[in-house]
Amino acid sequence: MPCLQTKPWIVQKFGGTSIGKFVPSMTDAIIPSYSRSHKVAVVCSARSGTSKSSGTTSLLLEAVRLATRGPHHQADFYNIVDTIRCEHLHAAEEAIAASATDALTKAQQEIRKDCEWLRSFLSATAMLGEISDRSTDRVLALGETLACRVIAAALTSKGIPSRVITPENIVEDAYGERQTDLRSEFRKRPGSFLRGLTDTIRLKILSCEDAVPVITGFFGAMPGSLIKEVSRGYSDLCAALCAVALNAVQLQIWKEVDGVFTADPRKIRDARLLATITSEEAAELTYHGSEVIHPLTIEQIDDAGIPLRLKNVTNPHGFGTIIYPSTNEVLSRPRYFQRPTNVIEHTTHSSSDKTGLMISNGYYGPGHYRRRPTVVTSKDCIEILNIRSHGTVSRQTFLSRISACFEIHDITIDLINSSQQTLSVALHAPDSQSLEHCVSDLQEFGIVNLLKNLAIVSVIGHKIRNVVGIGAEIFNALAGAKINIYLISQGASEINISIVVSAQDVQLALEVVHEKVLGIPRHEEKENAFARGPWLY
């Protein structure tokens, strides 16, 4: 076993569902397995329930909403606080070793104290009838803090000293309190802004000394609001910033799935687990409907040359999916990742190992080209807006006014296609009222029609644009299945071709593209000894 001074850092991030259901696996097996030969930093999301709406973060958001409606809703938001307190007290009792009564008592006291603060804060909010974005951030941060208290106490009770780290003031510590200037700076250069936080994060983590740092995924009052500026993938980003701060040999994100598949295995029974994908493919998958990893997370670890591995908390011995940085820096940095005894995975980081893994999974050449796409994914609840200009203004003016209208109504565009006088946009529109208002305003600029009940099918593969004939393969596969195409988008990204089809055709579209374009045989063809592909490793 290496001496303490030479142990490399590894960062493990656990999602809310894992913390809600699989704490014993985390604290009895996964974290101890790595802590034998690594310094482990643990990042926690807020605890989830049986559904996303019953998770701690959703409950806290509902409590804030009720509090801003006034004191007559006090009983309602008090009930939510009581629910959160009881759930975490019960989780602590189950997770902490029965013999560690001191650890359990301390954790319970801290949980009760946190929840009492929340009750007082919400009561004050109810008296005011409003709450600022930064105050909302303070409330939401409590979800991660409570989760960390449970995990840290559980580890300590099992002989692994641990300490909760709440990086709630890191933005002020790193940049001061210039919120207005900082918001503009973050929006212009989010990557460099976030990297500016890593020195502060490092100091907080190293203050733990020999204890395992258990870090809240909610990492402070960002300019404007963390949840508005970064969205609910912020805990992944926090884990990436910790990995960068510590120069970690690997960032692991533990979920309840084995990794990235060639398609959603809930929709395509023949989907194959991918041993590796590029960071560009991972970011593109997130944009097109698959919750793989937050794009800002990818940017941070890419720039630092840190590999990311997606692992399954219910199958810790599985290989998972590794996402290598797109730069070559990872191959030139010294690596100290050693395989401990009884480790839960097989991990390699040398240049030859990376090259061999990439080649065996369908990539070739220094640019990681592919002969076939990697993944097919879909996004539901899509509508297409077609706007034909009245012809009374220039094309530049027409496009700028349309864009401004979408921004006013806070409508995000997924795909866009344009000609001289016509603009077609595909958008995800769960809020029908906002879309109706937008359509009404757009009629000032041209003739508008709306197509509903559609879905986006995206075919993703690294540098797919350089594969001759891939577009023809996709369109021929869809035509053979008699699937009509409403919109096509290619060119903005060299690794993605997206098409819009009817919602009733999306399942068939996924199946035929998966089989005929990705080249993965259907279930009944698995026994064919000659059926081989990059997914077989």
C-alpha positions as CSV (number, residue, x, y, z in Angstrom):
1,M,0.0,0.0,0.0
2,P,1.4,3.4,-0.9
3,C,2.2,5.9,1.8
4,L,-0.4,8.5,2.6
5,Q,1.6,11.3,0.9
6,T,1.6,9.5,-2.5
7,K,-2.0,8.6,-2.6
8,P,-3.7,10.1,-5.6
9,W,-7.2,11.7,-5.4
10,I,-10.3,10.2,-6.9
11,V,-13.6,12.0,-6.8
12,Q,-16.9,10.1,-6.5
13,K,-20.2,11.8,-7.1
14,F,-23.5,10.0,-6.0
15,G,-26.9,11.0,-7.3
16,G,-30.0,11.6,-5.3
17,T,-31.5,8.2,-6.0
18,S,-28.4,6.4,-4.9
19,I,-28.4,8.4,-1.6
20,G,-32.1,7.6,-1.2
21,K,-31.9,3.9,-1.8
22,F,-28.3,2.6,-1.8
23,V,-26.4,4.1,1.1
24,P,-25.2,0.7,2.4
25,S,-23.6,-0.1,-1.0
26,M,-21.9,3.3,-0.9
27,T,-20.6,3.3,2.6
28,D,-19.9,-0.5,3.1
29,A,-18.4,-1.3,-0.3
30,I,-17.8,1.4,-2.9
31,I,-16.1,4.2,-0.9
32,P,-14.1,1.9,1.3
33,S,-12.8,-0.1,-1.7
34,Y,-11.2,3.0,-3.2
35,S,-10.1,4.6,0.1
36,R,-7.5,1.8,0.6
37,S,-5.2,3.2,-2.0
38,H,-6.7,6.6,-2.9
39,K,-7.7,9.8,-1.2
40,V,-11.4,9.8,-1.9
41,A,-13.6,12.9,-2.1
42,V,-17.3,12.3,-2.1
43,V,-19.9,14.7,-3.7
44,C,-23.5,14.2,-2.8
45,S,-26.8,15.3,-4.5
46,A,-29.9,15.9,-2.4
47,R,-31.7,12.8,-1.4
48,S,-34.4,11.6,-3.9
49,G,-37.6,9.9,-3.2
50,T,-39.6,7.3,-5.2
51,S,-40.1,10.0,-7.9
52,K,-38.4,13.3,-8.8
53,S,-41.3,15.3,-7.5
54,S,-40.9,13.7,-4.1
55,G,-37.1,14.3,-3.9
56,T,-35.7,16.8,-1.3
57,T,-34.9,19.5,-3.9
58,S,-38.4,19.4,-5.3
59,L,-39.9,19.5,-1.8
60,L,-37.7,22.5,-0.9
61,L,-38.8,24.3,-4.1
62,E,-42.4,23.7,-3.2
63,A,-41.9,24.9,0.4
64,V,-40.4,28.1,-1.0
65,R,-43.3,28.6,-3.4
66,L,-45.8,28.1,-0.5
67,A,-43.9,30.5,1.8
68,T,-44.0,33.3,-0.8
69,R,-47.8,33.0,-0.9
70,G,-48.0,34.3,2.7
71,P,-48.4,33.2,6.4
72,H,-51.8,31.4,5.7
73,H,-49.7,28.6,4.0
74,Q,-47.6,28.1,7.1
75,A,-49.1,24.8,8.0
76,D,-48.4,23.5,4.4
77,F,-44.7,24.4,4.3
78,Y,-44.2,23.3,7.9
79,N,-45.5,19.9,6.8
80,I,-42.9,19.8,4.1
81,V,-40.2,20.6,6.6
82,D,-41.4,17.9,8.9
83,T,-41.4,15.4,6.0
84,I,-37.8,16.3,5.1
85,R,-36.7,16.0,8.7
86,C,-38.3,12.6,9.3
87,E,-36.9,11.2,6.1
88,H,-33.4,12.1,6.9
89,L,-33.6,11.1,10.6
90,H,-34.9,7.7,9.4
91,A,-32.1,7.5,6.7
92,A,-29.5,8.2,9.4
93,E,-30.9,5.4,11.7
94,E,-30.7,2.9,8.9
95,A,-27.2,4.0,7.5
96,I,-25.2,4.4,10.8
97,A,-23.8,1.4,12.5
98,A,-25.9,0.4,15.5
99,S,-22.9,0.4,17.8
100,A,-22.0,4.0,16.9
101,T,-24.5,5.7,19.2
102,D,-22.4,8.9,19.4
103,A,-22.3,9.3,15.6
104,L,-26.0,8.7,15.3
105,T,-26.9,11.2,18.1
106,K,-24.6,13.9,16.5
107,A,-26.1,13.4,13.1
108,Q,-29.7,13.6,14.4
109,Q,-28.9,16.8,16.3
110,E,-27.5,18.4,13.2
111,I,-30.4,17.3,11.0
112,R,-32.9,18.7,13.6
113,K,-31.0,22.0,13.8
114,D,-30.9,22.4,10.0
115,C,-34.6,21.8,9.7
116,E,-35.4,24.2,12.5
117,W,-33.4,26.8,10.7
118,L,-35.4,26.1,7.5
119,R,-38.7,26.5,9.4
120,S,-37.6,29.9,10.7
121,F,-36.3,31.0,7.4
122,L,-39.5,30.0,5.6
123,S,-41.6,31.8,8.3
124,A,-39.7,35.0,7.7
125,T,-40.2,34.6,3.9
126,A,-43.9,34.1,4.4
127,M,-44.1,37.4,6.4
128,L,-42.3,39.2,3.5
129,G,-44.2,37.5,0.8
130,E,-41.1,37.2,-1.5
131,I,-37.7,35.7,-1.7
132,S,-34.5,36.5,-3.6
133,D,-32.7,34.1,-5.9
134,R,-29.7,34.0,-3.5
135,S,-32.0,33.2,-0.6
136,T,-33.6,30.4,-2.6
137,D,-30.2,29.1,-3.2
138,R,-29.6,29.0,0.6
139,V,-32.7,26.9,1.0
140,L,-31.9,24.5,-1.8
141,A,-28.4,24.0,-0.4
142,L,-29.9,22.4,2.7
143,G,-30.9,19.4,0.7
144,E,-27.3,18.5,-0.2
145,T,-26.2,19.3,3.4
146,L,-28.7,16.9,4.9
147,A,-27.6,14.1,2.5
148,C,-23.9,14.7,3.3
149,R,-24.6,14.6,7.1
150,V,-26.1,11.1,6.6
151,I,-23.2,9.8,4.4
152,A,-20.4,11.3,6.6
153,A,-21.9,9.9,9.8
154,A,-22.4,6.5,8.2
155,L,-18.8,6.4,7.0
156,T,-17.5,7.6,10.4
157,S,-19.5,4.9,12.2
158,K,-17.8,2.3,10.0
159,G,-14.3,3.3,10.8
160,I,-13.7,5.8,7.9
161,P,-13.4,9.3,9.5
162,S,-15.4,11.8,7.4
163,R,-16.3,15.5,7.4
164,V,-19.0,17.5,5.7
165,I,-17.8,20.3,3.5
166,T,-20.3,23.0,2.4
167,P,-18.7,25.2,-0.2
168,E,-21.5,27.7,0.0
169,N,-19.3,30.8,0.1
170,I,-16.7,29.9,-2.5
171,V,-17.9,32.4,-5.1
172,E,-17.6,35.3,-2.6
173,D,-14.2,33.9,-1.3
174,A,-12.9,33.7,-4.9
175,Y,-14.3,36.8,-6.5
176,G,-15.7,39.0,-3.7
177,E,-19.3,40.3,-3.8
178,R,-19.5,42.0,-7.2
179,Q,-22.7,40.1,-8.1
180,T,-23.7,42.2,-11.1
181,D,-20.3,42.2,-12.7
182,L,-19.8,38.5,-11.9
183,R,-23.1,37.5,-13.6
184,S,-22.0,39.1,-16.9
185,E,-18.5,37.5,-16.6
186,F,-20.0,34.1,-16.0
187,R,-22.3,34.3,-19.0
188,K,-19.5,35.4,-21.3
189,R,-16.9,32.9,-20.1
190,P,-18.5,30.3,-17.9
191,G,-15.6,27.8,-18.1
192,S,-12.9,30.2,-17.0
193,F,-15.2,31.7,-14.4
194,L,-15.8,28.3,-12.8
195,R,-12.1,27.3,-13.0
196,G,-11.4,30.4,-10.9
197,L,-13.2,28.7,-8.0
198,T,-10.9,25.7,-7.9
199,D,-8.2,27.2,-5.6
200,T,-10.8,28.0,-3.0
201,I,-12.4,24.5,-3.3
202,R,-9.0,22.9,-2.9
203,L,-8.3,24.8,0.3
204,K,-11.7,23.7,1.8
205,I,-11.1,20.1,0.9
206,L,-7.6,19.9,2.2
207,S,-8.8,21.4,5.5
208,C,-10.2,17.9,6.2
209,E,-6.7,16.5,6.5
210,D,-7.0,12.7,6.8
211,A,-10.8,12.6,6.9
212,V,-12.8,11.8,3.8
213,P,-14.4,15.1,2.6
214,V,-18.1,14.7,1.9
215,I,-19.0,17.7,-0.2
216,T,-22.4,19.2,-0.9
217,G,-23.2,19.2,-4.6
218,F,-24.8,22.7,-4.2
219,F,-21.7,24.8,-4.3
220,G,-22.7,28.3,-3.4
221,A,-24.4,31.5,-4.3
222,M,-23.6,31.9,-8.0
223,P,-24.2,35.2,-9.7
224,G,-27.9,35.4,-10.3
225,S,-28.8,31.9,-9.0
226,L,-27.0,28.6,-9.2
227,I,-30.1,26.7,-10.3
228,K,-31.1,29.3,-12.9
229,E,-27.6,29.8,-14.4
230,V,-26.4,26.1,-14.2
231,S,-29.7,24.2,-13.9
232,R,-30.3,21.0,-11.8
233,G,-27.1,19.3,-13.1
234,Y,-25.1,21.5,-10.7
235,S,-23.9,18.6,-8.5
236,D,-22.1,17.0,-11.5
237,L,-20.4,20.3,-12.1
238,C,-19.4,20.6,-8.5
239,A,-17.8,17.1,-8.7
240,A,-15.9,18.2,-11.8
241,L,-14.6,21.3,-10.1
242,C,-13.5,19.2,-7.1
243,A,-11.6,16.8,-9.5
244,V,-9.9,19.7,-11.2
245,A,-9.0,21.4,-7.8
246,L,-7.4,18.1,-6.6
247,N,-5.8,17.1,-9.9
248,A,-7.7,13.8,-9.5
249,V,-6.8,10.8,-11.5
250,Q,-10.5,10.1,-12.2
251,L,-13.9,11.5,-11.7
252,Q,-16.6,8.9,-11.1
253,I,-20.3,9.6,-11.4
254,W,-22.4,6.8,-9.9
255,K,-25.9,6.4,-11.2
256,E,-28.5,3.5,-11.3
257,V,-27.6,2.5,-14.8
258,D,-24.5,0.6,-16.1
259,G,-23.3,3.5,-18.3
260,V,-24.1,4.9,-21.8
261,F,-25.9,2.6,-24.2
262,T,-26.2,2.7,-28.0
263,A,-29.9,3.6,-27.3
264,D,-32.2,3.9,-24.4
265,P,-32.5,0.3,-23.2
266,R,-36.0,1.0,-21.9
267,K,-37.0,1.6,-25.5
268,I,-34.6,-0.6,-27.5
269,R,-34.2,-4.1,-26.1
270,D,-31.0,-4.7,-28.2
271,A,-29.2,-1.6,-26.9
272,R,-25.5,-2.3,-26.1
273,L,-23.5,-0.8,-23.3
274,L,-20.6,1.3,-24.6
275,A,-17.3,0.9,-22.9
276,T,-16.2,4.3,-24.0
277,I,-17.4,7.5,-25.8
278,T,-15.7,10.8,-26.5
279,S,-16.4,13.9,-24.4
280,E,-18.0,15.6,-27.4
281,E,-20.4,12.7,-27.8
282,A,-21.3,12.8,-24.1
283,A,-22.1,16.6,-24.3
284,E,-24.1,16.1,-27.4
285,L,-26.2,13.3,-25.9
286,T,-27.1,15.6,-23.0
287,Y,-28.3,18.3,-25.4
288,H,-30.4,15.8,-27.3
289,G,-32.5,14.2,-24.5
290,S,-30.2,11.8,-22.7
291,E,-29.2,12.8,-19.2
292,V,-25.6,11.8,-19.4
293,I,-23.6,14.7,-17.9
294,H,-23.9,18.5,-17.7
295,P,-22.0,20.2,-20.6
296,L,-20.1,22.5,-18.2
297,T,-18.9,19.4,-16.4
298,I,-17.5,18.0,-19.6
299,E,-15.7,21.3,-20.3
300,Q,-14.0,21.4,-16.9
301,I,-12.6,17.8,-17.0
302,D,-11.7,18.1,-20.7
303,D,-9.6,21.2,-20.0
304,A,-7.9,19.5,-17.1
305,G,-7.3,16.2,-18.9
306,I,-9.3,14.1,-16.3
307,P,-11.1,11.0,-17.4
308,L,-14.7,10.5,-16.3
309,R,-16.3,7.1,-15.6
310,L,-20.0,6.4,-15.3
311,K,-20.7,3.6,-12.9
312,N,-23.7,1.7,-11.6
313,V,-24.2,1.8,-7.8
314,T,-26.3,-1.4,-8.0
315,N,-23.6,-3.1,-10.1
316,P,-20.3,-1.8,-8.7
317,H,-18.2,-4.5,-10.3
318,G,-19.4,-3.5,-13.8
319,F,-17.0,-1.8,-16.2
320,G,-19.3,1.2,-16.8
321,T,-18.5,3.8,-19.5
322,I,-15.3,5.8,-19.5
323,I,-15.2,9.2,-21.2
324,Y,-11.7,10.3,-22.1
325,P,-10.7,14.0,-22.5
326,S,-10.6,15.1,-26.1
327,T,-7.2,16.7,-25.6
328,N,-3.9,14.7,-25.4
329,E,-3.0,16.3,-22.0
330,V,-4.3,13.3,-20.1
331,L,-1.7,11.1,-21.8
332,S,1.2,13.4,-20.8
333,R,0.3,13.9,-17.2
334,P,1.8,11.7,-14.5
335,R,-0.7,9.1,-13.4
336,Y,-0.7,7.3,-10.1
337,F,-3.9,5.4,-10.3
338,Q,-3.3,1.9,-8.8
339,R,-5.6,-1.0,-8.6
340,P,-6.2,-1.8,-5.0
341,T,-7.0,-5.3,-3.8
342,N,-10.7,-6.2,-4.0
343,V,-11.3,-3.1,-6.1
344,I,-14.7,-2.7,-7.6
345,E,-13.6,-1.9,-11.2
346,H,-10.8,-2.4,-13.7
347,T,-9.2,1.0,-14.7
348,T,-6.4,1.9,-16.9
349,H,-5.1,5.3,-18.1
350,S,-1.9,4.7,-20.1
351,S,-1.7,5.9,-23.7
352,S,-1.7,2.3,-25.1
353,D,-4.7,1.3,-22.9
354,K,-6.7,4.3,-24.0
355,T,-5.8,3.7,-27.7
356,G,-6.6,0.0,-27.5
357,L,-10.0,0.6,-25.8
358,M,-10.9,3.3,-28.3
359,I,-10.0,1.1,-31.3
360,S,-11.8,-1.9,-29.9
361,N,-14.9,0.2,-29.6
362,G,-15.1,1.5,-33.2
363,Y,-12.8,4.6,-33.1
364,Y,-9.7,5.0,-35.3
365,G,-7.0,7.5,-35.9
366,P,-5.7,10.3,-33.8
367,G,-9.0,12.2,-34.4
368,H,-11.1,9.3,-33.0
369,Y,-13.1,9.0,-36.2
370,R,-15.9,6.4,-36.5
371,R,-17.1,4.3,-39.4
372,R,-20.6,4.2,-37.9
373,P,-22.6,6.4,-35.5
374,T,-22.3,5.7,-31.8
375,V,-25.8,6.3,-30.3
376,V,-29.3,7.1,-31.4
377,T,-31.5,9.0,-29.0
378,S,-34.8,10.8,-29.0
379,K,-36.5,13.7,-27.4
380,D,-40.3,13.8,-27.0
381,C,-42.9,16.6,-26.7
382,I,-41.6,18.5,-29.7
383,E,-43.5,21.0,-31.8
384,I,-42.5,22.8,-35.0
385,L,-43.2,26.4,-35.6
386,N,-43.1,27.5,-39.3
387,I,-43.0,31.3,-39.8
388,R,-43.2,32.7,-43.3
389,S,-42.2,36.4,-43.5
390,H,-44.7,39.0,-44.8
391,G,-41.7,40.2,-46.9
392,T,-41.9,43.8,-45.6
393,V,-38.5,43.7,-43.7
394,S,-35.1,42.4,-44.6
395,R,-34.1,38.8,-43.7
396,Q,-31.8,40.0,-41.0
397,T,-34.5,42.0,-39.3
398,F,-37.0,39.2,-39.7
399,L,-34.6,36.7,-38.0
400,S,-33.6,39.1,-35.2
401,R,-37.3,39.9,-34.4
402,I,-38.2,36.2,-34.3
403,S,-35.2,35.5,-32.0
404,A,-36.2,38.3,-29.7
405,C,-39.7,37.0,-29.4
406,F,-38.5,33.5,-28.3
407,E,-36.3,35.1,-25.7
408,I,-39.1,37.3,-24.3
409,H,-41.3,34.2,-23.8
410,D,-38.3,32.1,-22.5
411,I,-38.7,29.4,-25.2
412,T,-35.7,27.3,-26.0
413,I,-35.1,26.3,-29.6
414,D,-33.8,22.7,-30.2
415,L,-33.4,22.8,-34.0
416,I,-33.6,25.5,-36.6
417,N,-33.8,25.6,-40.4
418,S,-34.2,28.6,-42.6
419,S,-34.6,29.8,-46.1
420,Q,-34.9,33.4,-47.6
421,Q,-38.3,34.1,-46.2
422,T,-39.2,31.1,-44.0
423,L,-38.0,29.9,-40.7
424,S,-38.8,26.5,-39.1
425,V,-37.9,25.8,-35.5
426,A,-38.3,22.6,-33.5
427,L,-38.8,23.2,-29.8
428,H,-39.7,21.4,-26.6
429,A,-42.9,23.0,-25.4
430,P,-44.2,21.7,-22.1
431,D,-45.6,25.1,-21.2
432,S,-48.4,25.5,-23.7
433,Q,-49.5,28.9,-22.4
434,S,-46.1,30.5,-23.1
435,L,-46.1,29.0,-26.6
436,E,-49.5,30.3,-27.3
437,H,-48.5,33.8,-26.4
438,C,-45.3,33.5,-28.5
439,V,-47.3,32.3,-31.5
440,S,-49.7,35.3,-31.1
441,D,-46.7,37.7,-31.1
442,L,-45.0,36.0,-34.0
443,Q,-48.0,36.6,-36.3
444,E,-46.9,40.3,-36.4
445,F,-43.9,39.2,-38.5
446,G,-45.4,36.6,-40.7
447,I,-47.8,33.7,-41.3
448,V,-47.4,31.1,-38.5
449,N,-48.4,27.5,-38.3
450,L,-47.8,25.0,-35.6
451,L,-47.2,21.3,-35.9
452,K,-47.7,19.2,-32.8
453,N,-47.2,15.7,-31.5
454,L,-43.6,15.3,-32.9
455,A,-40.3,14.0,-31.6
456,I,-36.6,14.5,-32.4
457,V,-34.4,11.5,-33.3
458,S,-30.7,12.3,-33.1
459,V,-28.0,10.1,-34.5
460,I,-24.7,10.9,-32.8
461,G,-21.1,9.8,-33.6
462,H,-17.8,11.4,-33.3
463,K,-16.9,13.4,-36.5
464,I,-19.9,11.7,-38.2
465,R,-20.1,14.5,-40.8
466,N,-16.9,13.0,-42.4
467,V,-18.6,9.6,-43.0
468,V,-19.6,9.5,-46.6
469,G,-23.1,8.3,-47.2
470,I,-24.3,8.3,-43.6
471,G,-27.1,10.7,-44.3
472,A,-28.4,8.4,-47.1
473,E,-28.3,5.4,-44.8
474,I,-30.4,7.2,-42.2
475,F,-33.0,8.5,-44.8
476,N,-33.1,5.1,-46.5
477,A,-33.7,3.3,-43.2
478,L,-36.6,5.7,-42.4
479,A,-38.0,5.6,-45.9
480,G,-38.0,1.8,-45.8
481,A,-40.1,1.9,-42.6
482,K,-42.4,4.5,-44.3
483,I,-41.5,7.2,-41.7
484,N,-42.1,10.8,-42.8
485,I,-39.5,13.5,-41.9
486,Y,-40.7,16.9,-40.9
487,L,-37.4,18.7,-40.4
488,I,-33.6,17.9,-40.8
489,S,-30.7,19.5,-39.0
490,Q,-27.0,18.9,-39.8
491,G,-24.0,21.1,-40.0
492,A,-24.1,23.0,-36.7
493,S,-22.3,20.0,-35.1
494,E,-20.0,17.6,-36.8
495,I,-21.1,14.7,-34.6
496,N,-24.9,14.9,-34.9
497,I,-27.7,14.5,-37.4
498,S,-31.2,15.3,-36.1
499,I,-34.5,14.7,-37.7
500,V,-38.1,15.4,-36.6
501,V,-40.7,12.7,-37.0
502,S,-44.2,12.1,-35.8
503,A,-44.5,11.1,-32.2
504,Q,-46.3,7.9,-33.2
505,D,-43.3,6.9,-35.4
506,V,-40.5,7.7,-33.0
507,Q,-40.2,4.1,-31.6
508,L,-40.0,2.6,-35.0
509,A,-37.5,5.2,-36.1
510,L,-35.2,4.4,-33.2
511,E,-35.5,0.7,-34.0
512,V,-34.6,0.9,-37.7
513,V,-31.8,3.4,-37.2
514,H,-30.4,1.3,-34.4
515,E,-30.4,-1.8,-36.5
516,K,-29.6,-0.5,-40.0
517,V,-27.5,2.6,-39.4
518,L,-25.6,1.7,-36.2
519,G,-25.4,-1.9,-37.5
520,I,-26.6,-3.6,-34.3
521,P,-28.6,-6.8,-35.0
522,R,-32.0,-7.4,-33.4
523,H,-32.5,-9.7,-30.5
524,E,-33.3,-12.7,-32.7
525,E,-30.0,-12.3,-34.6
526,K,-27.7,-12.3,-31.5
527,E,-26.7,-15.9,-32.0
528,N,-25.3,-15.2,-35.5
529,A,-21.6,-15.8,-35.0
530,F,-20.7,-13.4,-37.7
531,A,-22.6,-10.5,-36.2
532,R,-19.8,-8.4,-34.7
533,G,-19.6,-4.7,-33.9
534,P,-17.8,-2.1,-31.8
535,W,-20.2,-2.7,-28.9
536,L,-18.8,-6.3,-28.4
537,Y,-15.8,-5.9,-26.2
